Amino acid sequence: LQMELVGKVTISCKRTGFLAELDFQKKPLFGGEPNNIQAKIKHDRETLFSLSGKWDGEIVLTNLKTKESELFWYPSSEVRAAQL
C-alpha cells in the first residue's frame, strides 16, 4: 500500500489573469501507474499550455499554439533517492 495524491487544484492570479488547473489522477484499480498528473495553464479563459506526466517523475510541458513540447520537471537524483 502507498499514499496517493488525488484530486483537482486550481491556482489563480487576479493581477495577471493566469490560472493553473491541476488534476492529480487516481491509479486505476487494475493496471496503470500511480502519481499521474494532467494540468492546463490558462490566461483569460484561453488554454495556453498543457502539462502531463508523473508528479514524482517526468512532466512534459506542451505549448498548445506551437505544439512544441519540452521537459518541465524531472526530480534530481537526491529527490528520487529520498522517495525510496
C-alpha positions as CSV (number, residue, x, y, z in Angstrom):
1,L,0.0,0.0,0.0
2,Q,1.1,3.6,-0.6
3,M,-0.4,7.0,-0.2
4,E,-1.5,8.7,-3.4
5,L,-2.3,12.4,-4.2
6,V,-5.7,12.6,-5.8
7,G,-7.9,15.5,-6.8
8,K,-8.1,18.8,-8.5
9,V,-6.2,22.0,-7.5
10,T,-6.7,25.5,-9.1
11,I,-4.2,28.3,-8.6
12,S,-5.1,31.7,-9.9
13,C,-3.6,35.2,-10.1
14,K,-6.1,38.0,-10.1
15,R,-3.4,40.5,-11.0
16,T,-2.2,38.8,-14.2
17,G,-5.3,36.7,-15.1
18,F,-3.3,33.4,-15.3
19,L,-4.9,30.2,-14.0
20,A,-3.4,26.8,-13.4
21,E,-5.7,23.8,-13.2
22,L,-4.0,20.6,-11.9
23,D,-5.6,17.2,-11.8
24,F,-3.8,14.6,-9.7
25,Q,-5.2,11.4,-11.1
26,K,-6.1,8.2,-9.2
27,K,-4.4,5.0,-10.2
28,P,-6.9,2.6,-11.9
29,L,-8.0,-0.4,-9.8
30,F,-6.5,-2.8,-12.2
31,G,-3.3,-1.9,-14.1
32,G,-2.0,1.6,-14.7
33,E,0.5,3.6,-12.7
34,P,0.2,5.9,-9.7
35,N,1.1,9.6,-9.4
36,N,-0.1,10.8,-12.8
37,I,-0.9,14.5,-13.3
38,Q,-2.6,16.5,-16.0
39,A,-2.7,20.2,-16.0
40,K,-3.7,23.3,-18.0
41,I,-2.3,26.8,-17.8
42,K,-4.8,29.4,-19.0
43,H,-4.9,33.2,-19.5
44,D,-8.3,34.9,-19.7
45,R,-10.1,31.6,-20.5
46,E,-7.7,30.6,-23.3
47,T,-5.7,27.5,-22.6
48,L,-2.0,28.2,-23.5
49,F,-0.1,25.2,-22.2
50,S,-0.8,21.6,-21.0
51,L,1.3,19.5,-18.7
52,S,1.3,15.8,-18.4
53,G,3.3,13.1,-16.7
54,K,4.1,11.9,-13.2
55,W,4.5,14.4,-10.3
56,D,7.3,12.2,-8.9
57,G,8.9,11.7,-12.3
58,E,9.0,13.4,-15.7
59,I,6.5,16.1,-16.6
60,V,6.3,17.5,-20.1
61,L,5.0,21.0,-21.0
62,T,3.3,21.5,-24.3
63,N,2.7,24.9,-25.9
64,L,-0.8,24.4,-27.5
65,K,-0.3,27.2,-30.0
66,T,3.0,25.9,-31.5
67,K,2.6,22.2,-30.5
68,E,6.2,22.2,-29.1
69,S,6.9,20.2,-26.1
70,E,9.7,20.4,-23.5
71,L,10.8,18.7,-20.3
72,F,9.3,20.8,-17.5
73,W,10.1,18.7,-14.4
74,Y,12.3,15.8,-13.6
75,P,13.4,15.3,-9.9
76,S,17.1,15.2,-9.2
77,S,18.7,12.0,-8.0
78,E,18.6,13.3,-4.4
79,V,14.8,13.7,-4.6
80,R,14.3,10.3,-6.2
81,A,16.6,8.6,-3.6
82,A,14.6,10.2,-0.7
83,Q,11.4,8.6,-2.2
84,L,12.8,5.1,-1.9
